[in-house]
Structure formats: structure tokens, C-alpha cells
């Protein structure tokens, strides 16, 4: 399987993504034809630049003879023009325009989602690219709608609806399709830091729309005081990336770099795209997912407390919790506590371990887990319904088991042996499976 890996160590924006696509071999002519097909009076400028010693492809969008610019430059220009024209007028107005969804902004009419869909659907591009581009805009619209507490169709895009943003998003959809990969995987995102000026005022980085779009995605800040992940970039990642993970196991074919507008001293402001063939997987339809493994050595914790901690961890979202006897320093017997969880729950569960146990340190690592397809079926027993968990591989059932909690409840309610309930539930499932 051919995969593309987005390394967002310097964030991501629409122009950086397009630059990385072209650098990876996507035809510039294809993107230029896409812009022409939109019929919005825009054009692309493609150039080679250096960012802290890294040679990268830079994409700029020109609209009405004006080149796109970073957000802070745009607002500084707007403020300067406003002060020049209205030097004694310090009032300002508010509207339901999006506070920000793109790093390139010009003065364009407000557009609703329906109009943007119409523009995209009217372009001479593939149906799948149209669907992807609209999905990116709908992700932006949903984020803005939540922030402003409006129905998504009532959101009037100004900055995100600007021509240059439409160009970036539609070209991203067309270019990603032309890349010819089976899966796009994304790293954790460096969001930057500091503050950024938006239509409604100054906000901390990441901007509200970007923050909403990055929900459940791994993000961090390297300390650079600048906006590195724009809402447009976040929406592209949210729509195109199949999953977030560390560098995947693959045979590397090529790498490419898309440049951002700014050139930071000593830090390459680029998006890296690595393309290659994924390592051979199991010859099954097993799914893979990244999970976090938390471990702590305990040698002075009451067994009663240990049982309580296990229950609390499961209640707070742990996928599994178990303990193993270990021999620790000074020949003290102890217990190795191991917790499996989703990466987004790791911090909360680590805090719980520190609060509820005597450990002074918790180890964490992320691992890939293979999981069989699973489903639930209900069987009707003389005492009530019991769920059966069924696991399958390549469409063939490999494991099945009655749900313990269901069997335990029925055994207690009807005063019958637990093993009898489990045996009867299994017998009925197998009997039903034959028919």
C-alpha cells in the first residue's frame, strides 16, 4: 500500500500543502488548470525558495493583482489603511464573519456555504475532488458555526470564502487525488504560540477555528511565537488524513517540502511530505490503531488500593488494566501496573495514577495495535438476553464469548451458577449460528 506521511513540525497551511504536493511531483499545470476551471479570476505563482537552508516549493495565489500574505501582515495593512482614512474614528463594527480560516486574506464579498458549493460543483474537476473540497469547507463551516453558535448554513465566510482560500482548498483536493496514494497519515502538529489578530480581535494561537478542527488530534508547541497551523491547514488535515501517528514503517520513495510565507531564523518553516510503500501487513482485514501504554512499578501499595485503582482507571476510559508481579530493587516484591488507553486519554490517566498510587514515575510509549473486526449479537436465554462478543478475521468468525457482566447479573438475579449461564448462552449462540 502506497502512503504519504505529512510531517507538520512547522505546522501546516493551505499554501504549504500545495507546495509539498508540487515538490512531490504533482503537475503544476494540473493545479493551474484547476484554478482556471474555478473561474474566479485567480492565478498561481510557483517558485523555489529556501527556508533555513531547506530548498522548498512556494505557492502564492494572486487575486486581482494582489498576492496573498500572512495574516499578521494582512491585518497590519488593514489597520494602517483604516488609520490613514479614518484617523479620528476609533469605532468598530461586528458581524457574523469567520474570525479566521486561512493565512491568505483579501477583501472579498461574504459567501455562504451554498455559494461555495456552487462554485466548486461548477468547476471542471473530478467528482471525487469536488466531494473532498466541499468536505473541507464543510469542516471549516462546522467549526465556525460552533464558535459563533450559528447554524452552519447561516455562517457567512469572509476570510475563508475569499478567492485565494477557495483556490487553496480546491487545489488541495485535486492535488491529493493526483498524488496517487492509498492513505495519508499525519504527525503531531506544531501549532506555534503567541497571539494572532483575527476579524473579531486578538486571540491566542491556535485560533478558535483551528483549535476546534484539531479536536482529538495530537498537537504541541515548540515555542515559536507565531501561528503555524491555520484553520485551512487544520481542515485539510482533518479531511484528508486517515490517522495521526508517528513515522510509519515504510520503504521511502521520495520526500518533498512545501514552504510557508515566513522564514524563521534557525528553524525551517516547511511542511515535509514523505511518500513510500507501507511495510507488508498481516494478510487479513485487521484494523490498526495507535494506543498508549502507561506503566508504573509499585512496591508499597496496598492490594486493596490496587484493585480500586484498576476500577477507577477503567471507569475513566482505559482500554485495559492489568498487574504483574515483579522483583524490584533491594529484592522487594512489587507489582507492574500496565494501562492501555487511547493517546488522547493518556494525560488524564497518568494524573489518576499519580493521585491514587504511591509511584513517583509513570512511563509512556505509543504502540500500534492490530485488532480483529468485532461485533455484538444478542441471544435469548430462559433468564433474559445476553450479549455475545464475536471477533472475525477475513469474514470468518474466530472467537466468540458471552459478555461477562450480563452473565454475572443474571446469575446473581436468578441464584444460579455463573458457569451454567455462560455455557447456556454459548450453546444458544452456536445453535442459532447454524441456521
PyMOL commands that set and color helices and strands:
alter all, ss='L'
color gray80, all
select helices_A, chain A and resi 14-23+28-38+71-85+113-121+127-148+152-154+163-179+208-213+231-240+303-315+329-331+343-356+404-414+418-433
alter helices_A, ss='H'
color red, helices_A
select strands_A, chain A and resi 2-7+42-51+54-63+66-67+111-112+156-157+183-186+189-190+195-198+201-204+219-220+243-244+250-259+270-278+287-298+320-327+333-342+363-371+373-381+384-393+396-402
alter strands_A, ss='S'
color yellow, strands_A
deselect
rebuild
show_as cartoon
